């Protein structure tokens, strides 16, 4: 069985990004157990805001399919997937998976735009981890990957996610009717975007998902 390791990718996406409290790492097969456990424990928290889960949503085969899609997106330059881990853990301990963030649907040419998506385990929500990760991804995408614009969308009643985006420097640009099929239903979404030319918004410069945000300066490794 082949371990899907992205180190041979044609992309310039690094193996890891680090901020003060969060390490963003490319998904690997070795992460399956932690991913399945966290998603299973957080199902009630996640499912109302995600596409309808399949019967084998948390199976190893479904995870492998995700990894193959991620590998294809990385190699083609269409996407940059990350898992979020606590950054300050001892190397001898099992890494603590917090959630995931992906920059997908990257369009070059006259657009230089990508779409941001993310999920967080229920036990770790509201503590500022995702805000820190989103800032790190934005910084890398703008300053190292040459993107001009990052877009995001939330269902209308996901106020926590909307506060997170605004706190990370995104601006609401409108509402799209029946934009995505979420939990089996076509849902209206609020549309947000951040431009490379927009000023950085530090942890104390606006509403956010929780207290004690770390630095928004990402270290590329």
Secondary structure, DSSP 8 states (H G I E B T S, - for coil): -----GGG-SS---SEEE-SSEEEE---GGGHHHHHHHHHHTHHHHGGGSS---TTTTSHHHHHHHHHHHHHHHHHTS-EEEEEEESS--TTS---EEEEEEEEEEE-TT--EEEEEEEE-GGGTTSSHHHHHHHHHHHHHHHTS--SEEEEEEETT-HHHHHHHHHTT-EEEEEEEEEEEETTEEEEEEEEEEETTS----TTSS--SSS----S--EE-
